[in-house]
Amino acid sequence: MNALTFSELFRLNEELGELLREKEAISLKILSNVTMNQLKPILEYALRSESLNAVAEMTSYDNILQESMHIQGKAIPVVFWELCNLKSSFAFEIEYYTPEEISRYAEKTTKELELLFDNLRQSPLVIFNRFSHILFTNHTITGNNFERFVKQLNDFLIQHAPPNFLLIDLDRIFSAISLDASVDLRNYYSSKVLYTVNFLKSYTSQIVPVILSTYAKSRKVIILDCDNTLWKGIVGEDGWEHLAISDKDKDGIYFKEVQCILKSLIKKGIVLCLCSKNNAEDVEEVFQHRHDMVLKSDDFVIKKINWNDKASNIREIAGELNLGTDSFIFVDDSEFEINLVKEQLPEVKTIQVPVKLFHYPRMILDHLPLCFSLSFTNEDLARVQMYQQELRRTTEKSRFQDMDDYLASLGIKVVISEKNPEEMERLTQLTQKTNQFNLTTKRYLPGEMQQFYQSSHTDVLSLSVSDKFGNFGITGLCIIKYSKNIAVIDTLLLSCRILGRNIESVFLMEIVKRVYMKRYDLIQATYKKTLKNGIVESFYDKSGFALLGSDNDERRYETTCRKFLGNARPVKYIKVIS
């Protein structure tokens, strides 16, 4: 995007809009007290490039509070509230204001912010920028009134903004591309266009990963080559002892720092894999003997070290992890390998190791926003261990000829909880990330999940699973809404990691039991087809629900608790704890 002129970007955005117009639209509302018209095509293009049909709308100029009152549904507000434009020349006038006058402005602005918080509290996500003084204070040595005024309001933001507000630090963008490249004072004074196209591109790159995470589009797996990618040198030719791998070796410092970055990502739930054309024994020797390596053999969940083409290996990794390749990043030094993956797996994000190695750590850092997640849970911390446990389950499975015997040997236990506050963050995350076993694929953010927890007309059930190999963590969610004499399954989803064990049947049975215990008999449910949830297309049919009707990609079902429970058969090898 950065290499495109604005006119090129505008044209490509229109073309992508035509290609995606049949997909469900993602609505964004831009609210501002400065002119931001150029942000609309830039933001749309960045999201459309990730296959999201984004439609941004410019609301009326300098009318933030009034416009915020009319934002409804799933629309994501993007708010530019510039203090320098509170009134004409405010950033300069404030320097001769009395303390009482400054206090009145601060009180007035905080009250307006509180109104904005109330107006947008129901929005799934609000992008709001921290206030900045740098443009008007970078010449000062000891600070001034405007700087102190901005700090006071930023402190208020941090303390009082609702959970659905994500605060963006504009000063980071200013420091990255410079003030001169960020603002155009001539346009500001003539037409209130404060920000340049370069700034808006950089700003968009900050907020797009947040929106992608909301729609389960963040990257979860980083696949690395070995030679001249994980270390400097070719292990098959140079031997493990002559590789540059740490700050003890020439050029090793760059690879050490890249490994440090990758090591930190493991703790954030990012899965590391190897895909290298090498002899497996040579690579393992590096891990065994080079104790100065930051990354260890166990840090990699899957190692495809062979002479097969890398696109095929990446497909195999996707199958073993049960993840789509659109959640992968592939890093390699070879232009040939990068181009092969681009051609055969265009949805994989590729990174080629730069020729000038001192750019390498920064290049990895620049791509980290692709892995952004709105929340971080215990399941993220244990993800690598969970995948390793799953590989042991696969090995165990090969010992059995009968699937039921294998499943019975696992000692599967499920725990069902209702509205546990400690689980809310993880359940919110599940709605954002789960694609395959997800009957309606509704995405919820913290504020919306909080409303479900507080409502007496809504049940929120979680499912945790464990077996003899370890704990899968919280891997299932059901949201039930009660209206008159009907219970409606709003959301039913399970992580793909627990599929193939009949856990979904047990969960549904427990859901129906709880509905019946609340003296409801009629249950209604919906299946809404997406590109990724085809595996559950017949779930309600097979479970005995009656089809009420269908419309395009949506099917509506119902059953009675008595009928369902009368026909249900227990899964004897799964123990339920509630």
C-alpha positions in Angstrom: 0.0 0.0 0.0 2.8 2.4 0.8 4.2 2.1 -2.7 0.9 3.2 -4.3 0.0 6.7 -5.2 -3.3 7.9 -3.9 -4.9 7.8 -7.3 -3.6 4.2 -7.9 -5.0 3.2 -4.5 -8.3 4.8 -5.2 -8.7 2.9 -8.5 -7.7 -0.5 -6.9 -10.1 0.1 -4.1 -12.9 0.6 -6.5 -12.0 -2.6 -8.3 -11.8 -4.6 -5.1 -15.1 -3.2 -4.0 -16.7 -4.6 -7.1 -15.1 -8.1 -6.6 -16.3 -8.2 -3.0 -19.7 -6.6 -3.3 -21.5 -9.9 -2.8 -19.9 -10.5 0.5 -21.3 -9.2 3.8 -20.2 -5.7 4.3 -18.2 -4.4 7.3 -19.4 -0.9 8.2 -17.0 1.7 9.4 -18.0 5.3 10.4 -15.4 8.0 10.4 -16.1 10.8 12.9 -13.8 13.8 13.0 -13.4 17.5 13.7 -10.8 17.8 10.9 -11.2 16.9 7.3 -10.5 13.2 6.7 -12.0 12.4 3.3 -8.9 10.6 2.1 -9.0 8.1 4.9 -12.1 6.4 3.5 -10.5 4.8 0.3 -7.3 4.1 2.2 -9.0 2.2 5.0 -11.3 0.4 2.6 -8.5 -0.7 0.4 -6.4 -2.1 3.3 -9.3 -4.2 4.5 -10.5 -5.2 1.1 -7.0 -6.4 0.3 -7.5 -8.9 3.2 -10.8 -10.1 1.6 -13.1 -8.1 4.0 -15.8 -6.1 2.2 -15.2 -2.9 4.1 -17.5 0.1 3.5 -16.4 3.3 5.2 -18.7 6.3 5.6 -17.6 9.9 6.3 -20.0 11.4 8.8 -20.7 15.1 8.9 -17.7 17.3 9.7 -17.1 18.5 13.2 -20.2 16.9 14.6 -18.8 14.0 16.6 -21.2 13.9 19.5 -24.3 14.2 17.4 -23.2 11.6 14.9 -22.2 9.2 17.6 -25.8 9.1 18.8 -26.9 7.5 15.5 -24.3 4.7 15.2 -26.0 1.3 15.6 -25.4 -2.4 15.1 -22.0 -3.7 14.1 -20.6 -0.4 12.7 -17.1 0.4 13.9 -16.6 4.1 14.7 -13.1 5.6 13.9 -12.9 8.9 15.8 -10.5 11.7 15.1 -11.0 14.3 17.9 -8.3 16.9 17.5 -7.8 19.2 20.5 -6.0 21.8 18.3 -9.3 22.3 16.6 -11.5 22.7 19.7 -11.6 26.3 18.7 -9.6 28.5 16.2 -5.9 28.7 17.3 -6.7 26.9 20.5 -3.1 25.4 20.8 -1.7 28.9 20.8 -4.3 30.8 22.8 -4.1 28.3 25.7 -0.6 29.6 26.5 -2.0 32.9 27.9 -5.1 31.4 29.5 -5.5 31.6 33.2 -5.6 28.3 35.2 -9.3 28.9 35.7 -9.9 29.2 32.0 -7.9 26.0 31.2 -9.8 24.2 33.9 -13.1 25.2 32.4 -12.0 23.8 29.0 -10.8 20.6 30.5 -14.1 20.1 32.4 -16.1 20.9 29.3 -14.1 18.4 27.2 -14.2 15.6 29.7 -18.0 16.0 29.9 -18.2 15.7 26.2 -16.0 12.6 26.2 -18.3 11.0 28.8 -21.2 11.7 26.5 -19.3 10.0 23.6 -18.5 7.0 25.9 -22.2 6.6 26.6 -23.2 7.0 23.0 -20.7 4.4 21.7 -20.8 2.0 24.7 -22.8 -0.5 22.7 -20.6 -0.5 19.6 -18.6 -3.7 19.2 -15.3 -1.7 18.7 -14.4 1.9 18.8 -11.1 3.2 17.4 -10.2 6.4 19.3 -6.9 8.3 19.1 -5.0 9.5 22.1 -4.6 13.2 22.0 -1.3 14.6 20.8 0.5 17.9 21.5 3.7 17.1 19.6 2.9 19.3 16.5 2.6 22.4 18.7 5.2 21.6 21.4 8.2 19.9 19.8 10.0 23.2 19.9 9.7 23.7 23.7 12.2 22.5 26.3 10.3 22.5 29.5 6.7 22.0 28.3 3.7 24.3 28.1 0.0 24.7 28.8 -1.1 22.8 25.8 1.1 19.8 26.6 -0.2 19.7 30.2 -3.8 20.0 28.9 -3.3 17.1 26.5 -1.7 15.0 29.2 -4.6 15.6 31.6 -7.2 14.5 29.0 -5.1 11.4 28.0 -5.0 10.4 31.6 -8.8 10.8 31.7 -9.1 8.6 28.6 -7.0 5.8 30.0 -9.0 5.8 33.3 -12.5 6.2 31.9 -12.7 4.9 28.3 -15.1 1.9 28.1 -13.5 -1.6 27.3 -14.7 -1.4 23.7 -12.5 1.7 23.1 -9.1 1.0 21.6 -6.8 3.9 22.1 -4.3 4.6 19.3 -1.1 6.4 20.0 -0.6 8.9 17.2 2.8 9.9 18.5 4.2 6.5 17.4 3.2 7.3 13.8 4.8 10.8 14.1 8.0 9.3 15.3 8.0 6.6 12.6 7.5 8.8 9.6 8.3 12.3 11.0 6.0 15.3 11.7 6.8 16.8 8.3 5.6 13.7 6.5 2.5 13.5 8.8 0.9 16.9 8.6 0.3 19.6 6.0 -0.2 22.9 7.7 -1.0 24.7 4.5 -4.0 22.4 3.9 -4.9 22.6 7.5 -5.2 26.4 7.5 -7.0 26.5 4.1 -9.4 23.5 4.5 -8.8 21.8 7.8 -7.1 18.9 6.1 -4.5 18.3 8.8 -3.0 14.9 7.9 -1.1 13.8 4.8 -1.8 10.7 2.7 1.4 9.1 4.1 0.2 9.6 7.6 -3.2 8.1 6.8 -1.5 5.1 5.3 0.6 4.6 8.4 -2.5 5.2 10.6 -4.4 2.6 8.7 -1.6 0.0 9.1 -2.1 0.5 12.9 -5.8 -0.1 13.0 -6.3 -2.7 10.3 -4.8 -5.5 12.4 -7.3 -4.7 15.1 -10.2 -5.0 12.7 -8.7 -8.2 11.2 -8.5 -9.7 14.6 -12.1 -8.9 15.2 -13.1 -10.8 12.1 -10.7 -13.8 12.9 -8.2 -12.7 10.2 -5.1 -12.5 12.3 -2.1 -14.7 11.6 -1.5 -17.5 14.0 1.5 -19.5 12.6 5.0 -18.5 11.5 6.8 -21.0 9.3 10.5 -20.6 8.9 13.2 -21.9 6.7 16.5 -22.7 8.4 19.6 -21.9 6.4 20.2 -18.1 6.1 16.8 -17.6 7.8 17.0 -19.0 11.3 20.8 -18.7 11.2 23.5 -17.5 8.8 25.1 -20.3 6.8 24.2 -23.7 5.3 24.3 -26.4 7.9 24.8 -29.2 5.3 27.9 -27.5 3.9 29.3 -25.4 6.8 28.5 -27.8 9.7 26.6 -26.8 12.8 29.8 -25.4 14.5 30.4 -22.7 11.8 26.9 -21.2 11.6 26.5 -17.6 12.6 23.7 -17.8 15.2 24.5 -15.4 18.1 26.3 -12.2 18.9 29.5 -14.3 19.2 29.5 -14.7 15.4 29.8 -12.2 12.5 26.3 -11.4 11.3 24.9 -13.7 14.1 23.5 -10.7 16.0 20.7 -10.2 13.4 19.6 -13.8 13.6 19.8 -13.8 17.4 17.5 -10.8 17.5 15.0 -12.3 15.1 15.0 -15.5 17.3 14.3 -13.3 20.4 11.3 -11.7 18.6 10.0 -15.1 17.6 10.6 -16.6 21.1 8.5 -13.8 22.6 5.6 -14.6 20.2 5.3 -18.1 21.6 4.1 -16.6 24.9 1.4 -14.8 22.9 0.1 -18.0 21.4 1.8 -17.8 18.0 2.8 -21.2 16.7 6.3 -21.7 15.2 7.1 -24.3 12.6 10.0 -25.2 10.4 9.9 -25.9 6.6 13.4 -26.4 5.3 15.2 -28.3 2.5 17.8 -30.1 4.6 18.7 -33.4 6.2 16.7 -33.6 9.4 19.7 -35.0 11.3 21.8 -31.9 10.3 19.2 -29.5 11.6 18.7 -31.5 14.9 22.5 -31.3 15.4 22.2 -27.5 15.4 19.6 -27.6 18.2 21.7 -30.2 20.2 25.0 -28.5 20.0 24.5 -24.8 19.5 23.5 -23.8 23.1 23.8 -20.2 22.2 20.7 -20.4 20.1 17.7 -18.6 21.6 15.1 -20.9 20.0 15.1 -24.6 21.0 13.9 -27.6 19.2 10.8 -27.9 21.4 9.7 -24.3 20.5 8.7 -25.6 17.0 5.4 -27.5 16.9 6.0 -29.1 13.5 9.2 -29.6 11.6 9.0 -30.3 7.9 12.7 -30.9 7.1 12.9 -32.8 3.8 13.4 -32.2 0.1 9.8 -31.8 -0.9 8.6 -28.5 -2.3 7.7 -26.0 0.4 4.1 -25.3 -0.8 3.3 -28.9 -0.3 4.9 -28.9 3.1 3.0 -25.9 4.2 -0.3 -27.6 3.1 0.7 -30.6 5.3 1.3 -28.3 8.2 -2.1 -26.7 7.7 -3.7 -30.2 7.8 -1.8 -31.3 10.9 -2.7 -28.0 12.8 -6.2 -28.0 11.4 -5.8 -24.3 10.4 -6.3 -22.5 7.2 -3.2 -21.3 5.3 -4.6 -17.8 5.4 -3.4 -17.7 9.0 0.2 -18.4 8.1 3.3 -16.3 7.6 6.2 -17.9 5.7 9.8 -16.6 6.1 12.6 -17.7 3.7 15.8 -16.2 2.2 15.2 -17.7 -1.2 13.4 -15.6 -3.8 12.5 -18.9 -5.6 10.8 -20.4 -2.6 9.0 -17.2 -1.8 7.6 -16.9 -5.3 6.6 -20.6 -5.3 4.5 -20.1 -2.2 3.1 -16.8 -3.5 2.0 -18.5 -6.6 0.5 -21.7 -5.1 -0.7 -20.3 -1.8 -1.3 -16.6 -2.3 -3.2 -16.3 1.0 0.0 -17.0 2.9 1.9 -13.9 3.9 5.5 -14.2 2.7 8.6 -12.4 4.1 11.9 -12.7 2.3 15.0 -12.2 4.4 16.6 -8.9 3.2 20.0 -8.9 1.5 21.1 -6.2 4.0 20.8 -8.2 7.2 20.7 -5.3 9.5 17.1 -4.7 8.2 16.1 -8.3 9.2 15.0 -7.8 12.8 13.1 -4.6 11.9 11.4 -6.3 9.0 10.0 -9.0 11.3 8.9 -6.3 13.8 7.1 -4.5 11.0 5.0 -7.6 10.3 4.1 -8.3 13.9 0.8 -6.4 13.7 -0.4 -9.2 11.4 -0.4 -11.4 14.5 -2.3 -8.9 16.7 -5.0 -10.3 18.9 -7.6 -8.2 20.9 -7.2 -10.5 23.9 -4.7 -12.8 25.4 -5.7 -15.8 27.5 -4.3 -18.8 29.3 -5.1 -20.8 26.2 -2.8 -18.6 24.2 0.0 -19.1 26.6 -0.4 -22.9 26.5 -1.0 -23.2 22.7 2.3 -24.7 21.8 2.0 -27.2 24.6 -1.5 -28.1 23.4 -0.4 -28.7 19.9 2.5 -30.9 21.1 -0.1 -32.9 23.2 -2.2 -33.3 20.1 0.7 -34.8 18.2 1.1 -37.4 21.0 -2.6 -38.1 20.7 -2.1 -38.8 17.0 0.7 -41.2 17.8 -1.5 -43.0 20.3 -4.3 -43.2 17.8 -2.2 -45.2 15.4 -2.1 -48.0 18.0 -5.9 -48.6 17.7 -7.9 -50.1 15.0 -11.3 -49.1 16.5 -12.0 -45.4 16.8 -14.3 -45.9 19.8 -11.7 -47.9 21.6 -9.2 -45.1 21.0 -11.6 -42.4 22.2 -12.5 -44.5 25.3 -8.8 -44.8 26.1 -8.4 -41.0 26.3 -10.4 -40.5 29.5 -12.2 -37.4 28.1 -13.7 -35.0 30.6 -15.8 -31.9 29.8 -16.6 -29.2 32.3 -19.6 -26.9 31.6 -19.7 -23.5 33.3 -22.3 -20.7 33.2 -21.3 -17.0 33.2 -17.9 -17.4 34.9 -16.4 -13.9 34.9 -12.9 -15.3 34.7 -13.8 -16.9 31.3 -15.4 -13.9 29.6 -12.2 -12.7 27.8 -11.5 -16.2 26.4 -15.2 -16.7 25.3 -15.0 -13.3 23.5 -11.8 -14.5 21.8 -13.5 -17.7 20.7 -16.2 -15.8 18.9 -13.5 -13.8 17.0 -11.3 -16.8 16.1 -13.5 -19.8 15.6 -14.5 -20.4 12.0 -15.1 -24.1 11.2 -17.4 -25.4 14.0 -19.4 -22.2 14.3 -23.0 -22.4 13.4 -23.7 -18.7 13.0 -20.1 -17.1 13.1 -21.2 -14.1 15.0 -18.3 -12.0 16.3 -18.6 -10.4 19.7 -16.3 -8.0 21.5 -15.9 -7.4 25.2 -18.6 -4.9 25.6 -21.2 -7.1 23.9 -20.1 -10.2 25.9 -20.5 -8.1 29.0 -24.1 -7.4 28.1 -24.8 -11.1 27.7 -23.3 -11.7 31.1 -25.5 -9.0 32.7 -28.7 -10.0 31.0 -31.2 -12.2 32.9 -32.6 -13.3 29.5 -29.3 -14.7 28.2 -27.3 -17.8 29.2 -23.6 -18.0 28.4 -22.2 -21.5 28.7 -18.6 -22.5 28.3 -17.0 -25.9 27.6 -13.6 -26.9 28.9 -12.1 -30.2 27.8 -9.3 -32.4 29.1 -8.0 -36.0 28.7 -5.1 -38.1 29.9 -2.6 -36.1 27.7 -3.5 -32.7 29.0 -5.9 -29.8 29.1 -7.4 -28.3 26.0 -8.7 -25.3 28.0 -11.9 -23.5 27.2 -12.9 -24.7 23.7 -16.6 -24.3 23.4 -19.3 -21.6 23.8 -23.1 -21.5 23.6 -25.1 -18.3 24.0 -28.8 -18.9 24.5 -31.4 -16.1 24.4 -34.8 -16.5 26.1 -37.9 -14.8 24.7 -41.4 -15.6 25.9 -41.7 -19.4 25.6 -38.8 -19.9 23.3 -35.1 -20.5 23.8 -33.0 -19.4 20.9 -29.4 -20.7 20.3 -27.7 -17.5 19.2 -24.1 -18.9 19.1 -22.8 -22.4 19.2 -19.1 -23.0 18.5 -16.3 -25.4 19.3 -12.6 -25.1 18.7 -11.4 -27.3 15.9 -8.9 -28.8 18.3 -11.5 -30.9 20.0 -13.5 -32.1 16.9 -13.8 -35.8 16.1 -14.5 -36.9 19.6 -18.3 -36.5 19.7 -17.9 -33.7 22.2 -20.2 -31.5 20.1 -23.1 -34.1 20.7 -22.4 -34.1 24.5 -22.4 -30.3 24.6 -25.6 -30.0 22.7 -27.3 -32.5 25.0 -26.2 -30.5 28.1 -27.4 -27.3 26.5 -30.9 -28.8 25.9 -30.9 -30.2 29.5 -30.3 -26.7 30.9 -32.9 -25.2 28.8 -35.4 -27.8 29.9 -34.5 -27.2 33.6 -35.5 -23.6 33.1 -38.9 -24.8 32.1 -38.6 -24.0 28.4 -39.5 -26.7 25.9 -39.2 -25.1 22.4 -35.7 -24.4 21.1 -34.9 -22.6 17.9 -31.5 -22.5 16.2 -29.9 -21.2 13.0 -27.1 -22.3 10.7 -25.6 -19.5 8.7 -23.3 -20.7 5.9 -19.8 -19.1 5.6 -16.8 -20.0 3.5 -15.3 -22.0 6.4 -18.1 -23.7 8.4 -19.3 -26.2 5.8 -18.4 -29.1 8.2 -21.4 -28.1 10.4 -23.9 -27.6 7.6 -26.0 -30.7 8.6 -25.3 -30.6 12.3 -28.8 -29.7 13.4 -30.3 -32.1 10.9 -28.2 -35.0 12.3 -29.1 -33.9 15.8 -32.8 -34.3 15.2 -33.8 -30.6 14.8 -36.7 -30.0 12.3 -36.0 -27.6 9.4 -38.4 -24.6 9.5 -37.2 -22.9 6.4 -34.2 -21.6 4.5 -33.2 -18.3 2.9 -30.0 -17.9 0.8 -27.2 -19.1 3.1 -29.4 -19.4 6.3 -31.4 -22.3 7.6 -33.7 -22.1 10.6 -34.5 -25.1 12.9 -36.5 -26.0 15.9 -37.1 -28.9 18.3 -38.6 -29.5 21.7 -36.5 -30.4 24.7 -38.6 -33.5 25.4 -38.3 -34.8 21.9 -34.6 -34.2 21.7 -33.8 -35.7 25.1 -36.1 -38.7 24.4 -34.1 -39.5 21.3 -30.6 -38.6 22.5 -28.0 -41.3 23.2 -25.3 -40.7 25.8 -21.7 -40.8 24.8 -20.4 -43.2 27.5 -16.7 -42.5 27.2 -17.1 -38.8 27.9 -17.5 -37.7 31.6 -19.5 -34.5 32.1 -18.8 -32.2 35.1 -21.1 -29.2 35.7 
